[in-house]
Amino acid sequence: MLKGKRMKRFQFRLEKLLNLRRYYEREWELKLADISGRCLVVKNEILEREKNIADSLSLRHVRKGELKPWDFLEYELYMARMRQEKKELEERLLKLKEEEAKVRQGYLEALKARKTLEKLKERRQNEYYHMARYEEFKLIDEINNSALIRLQILAGDQ
């Protein structure tokens, strides 16, 4: 750079739009995190029901000789409730997965929109600084040429 003269900083005309796209991407990212977290909670609840069923089966075998008729009825009702809850949770998980797929699609579209604009910004920035360097070299060349001409004129006067 020439002394005392600073190159003007690059300004992207679509910077506000880029910031808006970053904001939308972040919003989609938060939605995706929320729905993924809800899916994880439901998966854990399903695993808990499966564990309850497995534990209940093993307890039944431990107490084999001590079962009373009402114990058997109580056990069967408990198992039916666990299976029903598991089935409902699996249906809920399926709906959440569908919703998660839609949110993921929205996030990917927002990500793509932002990346496209960032690539455009990067390309324009590279062009701007390339042109600025070219103009600087051209100016330096003009200064050197005029200095050479002055030297030649001075040398010719003597």
Backbone bond lengths (Angstrom), bond angles and torsions (degrees), N, CA, C in turn:
res aa  C-N    CA-C-N  psi(-1)  N-CA   C-N-CA  omega(-1)  CA-C   N-CA-C  phi
1 M - - - 1.452 - - 1.515 110.98 -
2 L 1.289 115.71 149.62 1.459 120.63 177.02 1.510 109.21 -75.27
3 K 1.336 114.41 147.67 1.451 119.39 179.95 1.518 110.07 -62.60
4 G 1.333 115.52 134.22 1.452 119.74 175.02 1.525 114.44 81.81
5 K 1.290 117.64 -14.90 1.454 119.45 -178.95 1.530 108.43 -114.52
6 R 1.299 116.18 124.21 1.465 120.53 -178.72 1.527 109.63 -105.91
7 M 1.325 113.41 144.74 1.458 118.67 177.04 1.531 108.30 -73.42
8 K 1.286 115.33 136.43 1.450 121.19 178.49 1.537 108.57 -64.83
9 R 1.317 115.35 135.62 1.455 120.95 -179.07 1.529 110.04 -69.47
10 F 1.321 115.78 143.78 1.466 120.87 178.98 1.520 109.77 -67.42
11 Q 1.314 115.74 134.41 1.459 121.08 174.40 1.521 108.15 -126.18
12 F 1.320 114.30 122.45 1.461 120.91 179.20 1.523 108.19 -85.84
13 R 1.314 116.23 121.14 1.457 120.45 -176.20 1.528 112.53 -64.15
14 L 1.317 116.80 -24.55 1.466 120.43 -177.57 1.530 112.02 -101.39
15 E 1.322 116.59 23.52 1.469 121.05 -176.92 1.532 111.56 -60.31
16 K 1.319 117.66 -40.08 1.473 120.35 179.32 1.521 110.98 -63.93
17 L 1.317 115.82 -39.91 1.462 119.92 177.43 1.533 110.16 -64.95
18 L 1.321 116.14 -40.88 1.470 120.44 177.89 1.527 110.30 -62.01
19 N 1.319 117.53 -43.20 1.467 120.68 177.79 1.519 111.47 -63.08
20 L 1.327 116.07 -38.23 1.460 120.50 177.35 1.531 110.51 -64.66
21 R 1.313 115.83 -41.04 1.481 119.02 178.45 1.519 111.01 -66.84
22 R 1.315 117.05 -36.38 1.477 120.11 174.93 1.524 110.06 -62.02
23 Y 1.326 116.03 -41.94 1.461 120.96 179.22 1.535 110.66 -62.18
24 Y 1.328 116.83 -47.32 1.468 120.55 179.33 1.525 111.01 -62.06
25 E 1.313 116.17 -40.87 1.472 119.16 178.21 1.524 110.31 -60.50
26 R 1.325 116.69 -43.91 1.471 121.24 179.69 1.533 110.39 -62.72
27 E 1.325 116.26 -40.26 1.466 120.01 177.93 1.533 110.60 -60.75
28 W 1.327 116.60 -45.87 1.466 120.50 178.64 1.522 110.61 -64.19
29 E 1.325 116.06 -37.76 1.464 120.57 179.06 1.535 110.19 -62.04
30 L 1.324 116.41 -42.05 1.468 120.39 178.72 1.530 111.28 -66.77
31 K 1.334 116.46 -39.53 1.466 120.11 177.06 1.527 110.19 -62.49
32 L 1.322 115.69 -41.92 1.465 120.40 -179.90 1.526 110.76 -64.96
33 A 1.320 116.62 -41.85 1.463 120.17 178.34 1.528 110.53 -62.95
34 D 1.332 116.46 -40.20 1.462 121.01 179.74 1.523 111.18 -63.29
35 I 1.321 116.77 -50.16 1.464 119.87 -177.31 1.530 110.92 -67.68
36 S 1.336 117.27 -35.70 1.466 120.25 177.36 1.522 110.68 -65.33
37 G 1.328 115.84 -38.81 1.464 120.29 177.23 1.516 111.52 -64.38
38 R 1.337 116.35 -41.36 1.470 119.44 178.12 1.522 111.02 -64.95
39 C 1.332 117.46 -37.32 1.471 121.05 177.00 1.526 109.98 -62.88
40 L 1.309 116.10 -42.44 1.465 120.93 -179.77 1.529 111.05 -63.05
41 V 1.324 116.84 -40.89 1.471 120.73 178.53 1.522 110.04 -62.03
42 V 1.323 117.34 -44.95 1.462 120.78 -179.44 1.531 110.27 -65.83
43 K 1.336 117.45 -40.67 1.476 120.17 176.98 1.526 110.40 -58.77
44 N 1.335 115.83 -43.50 1.464 119.61 179.25 1.525 111.57 -64.39
45 E 1.337 117.16 -37.38 1.464 120.56 177.06 1.527 110.44 -65.04
46 I 1.329 117.39 -38.13 1.470 120.98 177.43 1.530 109.60 -63.82
47 L 1.337 115.54 -45.53 1.466 119.12 178.19 1.521 111.48 -61.16
48 E 1.324 116.68 -36.66 1.463 121.08 178.58 1.527 110.32 -64.58
49 R 1.332 116.71 -42.17 1.474 119.67 177.99 1.530 110.42 -64.30
50 E 1.335 116.51 -41.50 1.470 119.89 178.27 1.526 110.39 -62.32
51 K 1.322 116.71 -39.71 1.468 121.08 178.50 1.529 109.83 -65.37
52 N 1.327 117.12 -42.39 1.468 120.71 178.23 1.521 111.09 -60.50
53 I 1.326 116.23 -41.01 1.463 120.60 178.92 1.528 109.81 -64.80
54 A 1.332 116.45 -46.38 1.467 120.25 -179.49 1.527 111.13 -64.32
55 D 1.334 116.69 -42.93 1.471 120.13 178.47 1.515 111.01 -63.19
56 S 1.319 116.27 -40.11 1.451 121.28 -179.51 1.523 111.01 -65.18
57 L 1.311 117.09 -38.53 1.466 120.84 177.85 1.524 110.64 -64.44
58 S 1.335 116.68 -42.24 1.462 119.15 -178.91 1.525 110.88 -69.91
59 L 1.320 119.21 -34.17 1.465 122.06 176.84 1.522 110.80 -66.15
60 R 1.314 115.87 -35.89 1.467 119.79 -179.97 1.528 110.21 -62.94
61 H 1.318 116.39 -40.04 1.464 119.87 -179.57 1.524 111.08 -71.79
62 V 1.312 117.90 -31.42 1.467 120.90 179.44 1.523 110.14 -67.08
63 R 1.334 115.90 -40.22 1.460 120.86 -175.77 1.531 111.92 -95.53
64 K 1.287 118.21 25.24 1.460 123.13 -171.41 1.520 113.59 -48.67
65 G 1.286 117.59 -48.16 1.459 119.50 -174.83 1.511 113.93 -80.50
66 E 1.314 118.76 -13.28 1.459 120.89 -173.76 1.522 114.11 -99.99
67 L 1.291 119.48 6.72 1.460 121.18 -173.49 1.532 112.01 -71.92
68 K 1.310 113.86 132.11 1.464 122.01 173.13 1.521 106.37 -101.36
69 P 1.296 119.41 160.79 1.465 120.95 -179.09 1.526 112.76 -57.18
70 W 1.302 118.09 -40.66 1.475 119.76 -179.77 1.528 111.75 -69.88
71 D 1.371 116.58 -28.51 1.471 119.58 175.49 1.534 109.63 -64.17
72 F 1.315 115.14 -42.08 1.456 119.28 -179.45 1.534 110.50 -64.65
73 L 1.325 116.19 -42.16 1.466 121.09 178.65 1.530 110.07 -63.87
74 E 1.318 115.26 -44.37 1.470 120.29 178.70 1.531 110.39 -60.85
75 Y 1.314 116.20 -43.77 1.462 121.67 178.67 1.528 111.06 -61.13
76 E 1.330 116.47 -46.82 1.463 120.93 -179.10 1.526 111.52 -63.54
77 L 1.326 117.30 -40.34 1.465 120.72 177.90 1.535 110.61 -65.16
78 Y 1.325 115.66 -41.99 1.469 120.10 178.67 1.530 110.75 -62.07
79 M 1.317 116.56 -45.31 1.466 121.35 -179.99 1.535 110.37 -63.27
80 A 1.333 116.69 -41.40 1.468 120.56 179.10 1.532 109.55 -62.75
81 R 1.348 116.14 -41.97 1.470 119.35 179.41 1.528 110.85 -65.15
82 M 1.316 118.01 -42.55 1.473 121.84 179.25 1.531 110.39 -62.45
83 R 1.337 116.31 -43.84 1.473 119.58 179.10 1.535 111.10 -64.67
84 Q 1.335 116.48 -41.26 1.463 120.79 179.63 1.532 110.23 -64.74
85 E 1.334 117.29 -45.11 1.465 120.68 178.34 1.526 110.89 -61.74
86 K 1.340 115.59 -41.07 1.461 119.49 178.84 1.532 110.33 -62.53
87 K 1.326 116.58 -42.75 1.463 120.75 179.73 1.532 110.56 -63.09
88 E 1.335 116.88 -44.47 1.468 121.01 178.69 1.533 110.85 -62.89
89 L 1.321 116.27 -40.74 1.465 120.58 178.88 1.531 111.13 -65.47
90 E 1.321 116.55 -38.68 1.463 120.09 178.49 1.525 110.65 -65.03
91 E 1.340 117.32 -39.14 1.468 120.87 176.71 1.531 110.30 -65.23
92 R 1.334 115.09 -41.89 1.467 119.74 178.33 1.527 110.55 -63.25
93 L 1.329 116.17 -41.12 1.461 120.74 178.60 1.525 110.93 -63.04
94 L 1.307 116.52 -39.43 1.463 120.79 178.66 1.536 110.78 -61.62
95 K 1.322 117.05 -43.61 1.470 121.13 177.79 1.530 110.46 -65.32
96 L 1.321 116.27 -41.17 1.465 120.01 178.33 1.528 110.91 -63.92
97 K 1.316 116.97 -38.48 1.471 120.70 178.51 1.526 110.76 -63.67
98 E 1.334 116.57 -39.62 1.466 120.33 177.00 1.528 110.33 -63.46
99 E 1.335 115.25 -44.15 1.464 119.94 178.51 1.535 110.15 -64.55
100 E 1.324 116.00 -39.69 1.469 120.63 178.99 1.527 110.57 -62.17
101 A 1.320 117.19 -39.31 1.469 120.61 178.88 1.532 110.65 -62.94
102 K 1.331 116.86 -40.62 1.468 120.21 178.26 1.530 111.07 -65.85
103 V 1.324 115.69 -43.48 1.468 119.87 179.94 1.525 109.88 -65.34
104 R 1.335 116.51 -40.94 1.465 120.03 178.48 1.533 110.54 -61.21
105 Q 1.331 116.37 -39.20 1.467 120.43 178.22 1.530 110.20 -63.55
106 G 1.327 116.52 -43.91 1.461 120.74 177.14 1.517 111.79 -61.24
107 Y 1.323 115.85 -41.48 1.470 120.32 178.39 1.523 110.71 -63.29
108 L 1.329 116.87 -44.75 1.466 120.43 -179.50 1.519 111.89 -63.23
109 E 1.338 116.46 -37.34 1.466 119.67 177.31 1.525 111.13 -66.59
110 A 1.338 116.36 -41.37 1.472 120.36 178.54 1.529 110.35 -65.85
111 L 1.319 116.39 -39.34 1.465 121.80 178.16 1.530 110.30 -62.73
112 K 1.317 115.84 -44.84 1.462 121.01 -179.84 1.532 110.80 -63.67
113 A 1.332 116.61 -42.60 1.467 120.71 179.87 1.523 110.64 -61.83
114 R 1.340 116.26 -43.33 1.461 119.66 179.41 1.523 111.28 -66.07
115 K 1.320 116.88 -45.82 1.471 120.14 -178.40 1.526 111.38 -62.74
116 T 1.323 116.88 -38.18 1.461 120.73 178.37 1.520 110.20 -60.56
117 L 1.315 116.01 -46.47 1.464 120.33 -179.34 1.533 111.05 -68.18
118 E 1.338 117.52 -36.87 1.466 119.68 177.61 1.528 111.59 -65.77
119 K 1.329 116.68 -37.20 1.464 119.56 177.20 1.525 110.66 -65.53
120 L 1.326 115.81 -40.01 1.458 119.73 176.45 1.525 110.06 -61.79
121 K 1.322 116.61 -44.18 1.468 120.70 178.94 1.524 110.26 -60.41
122 E 1.314 116.60 -45.76 1.468 121.00 -179.49 1.532 110.83 -61.52
123 R 1.319 116.19 -43.56 1.461 119.91 179.56 1.529 111.00 -63.43
124 R 1.324 116.44 -45.48 1.466 120.22 179.07 1.531 111.42 -64.73
125 Q 1.312 116.47 -37.39 1.461 120.59 178.66 1.526 110.57 -64.84
126 N 1.319 116.77 -44.27 1.464 120.80 177.35 1.527 110.81 -61.13
127 E 1.330 116.19 -43.67 1.472 119.99 178.00 1.529 110.67 -61.63
128 Y 1.318 116.61 -42.94 1.466 121.75 -178.24 1.531 110.57 -61.37
129 Y 1.339 116.21 -49.73 1.468 119.06 -177.86 1.525 111.85 -70.97
130 H 1.306 117.62 -31.39 1.459 120.75 175.02 1.533 109.62 -63.48
131 M 1.325 116.39 -45.85 1.454 121.30 179.26 1.527 110.53 -65.31
132 A 1.325 116.89 -39.30 1.470 120.94 179.66 1.538 109.98 -63.47
133 R 1.329 117.09 -42.53 1.478 120.08 177.36 1.529 110.49 -63.86
134 Y 1.329 116.28 -40.61 1.455 120.65 178.48 1.531 109.84 -60.76
135 E 1.325 117.08 -46.90 1.469 121.27 179.59 1.533 110.56 -62.87
136 E 1.316 117.35 -38.28 1.462 121.27 179.27 1.531 110.11 -65.12
137 F 1.319 117.08 -45.91 1.474 120.04 178.60 1.525 110.67 -62.93
138 K 1.323 116.04 -38.81 1.455 120.44 178.65 1.540 110.13 -62.82
139 L 1.317 117.06 -42.08 1.458 122.12 178.85 1.530 111.00 -65.62
140 I 1.309 116.14 -43.58 1.472 120.29 178.15 1.526 109.94 -62.26
141 D 1.320 116.23 -41.42 1.456 121.20 178.83 1.530 110.46 -62.08
142 E 1.342 116.93 -43.39 1.469 120.56 177.59 1.531 111.16 -62.15
143 I 1.318 117.06 -41.65 1.471 121.05 178.89 1.530 109.97 -63.29
144 N 1.321 116.14 -45.14 1.474 120.11 179.23 1.528 111.11 -63.11
145 N 1.330 116.95 -41.99 1.474 120.19 178.92 1.528 111.35 -63.56
146 S 1.331 116.00 -43.76 1.474 118.14 -179.98 1.531 110.74 -67.23
147 A 1.332 116.99 -35.30 1.468 119.70 177.26 1.532 109.47 -66.21
148 L 1.311 118.19 -39.66 1.461 122.40 178.96 1.532 110.38 -64.48
149 I 1.321 115.49 -43.00 1.475 119.92 178.89 1.526 109.81 -62.97
150 R 1.329 118.53 -42.88 1.470 121.65 178.28 1.525 110.91 -60.94
151 L 1.339 114.86 -41.84 1.475 118.83 179.00 1.531 110.32 -63.17
152 Q 1.329 116.29 -41.84 1.446 120.22 179.25 1.514 111.81 -65.26
153 I 1.330 115.92 -39.82 1.465 120.67 177.58 1.513 109.90 -64.34
154 L 1.332 116.91 -45.27 1.473 121.52 179.21 1.525 110.86 -63.23
155 A 1.333 116.19 -39.85 1.450 120.65 -179.50 1.544 110.37 -69.46
156 G 1.329 116.09 -32.98 1.449 121.17 178.86 1.522 112.69 -73.08
157 D 1.329 118.44 -28.17 1.461 123.32 179.69 1.520 110.87 -73.87
158 Q 1.233 120.54 -20.95 1.471 121.61 -175.72 1.472 112.77 -87.49
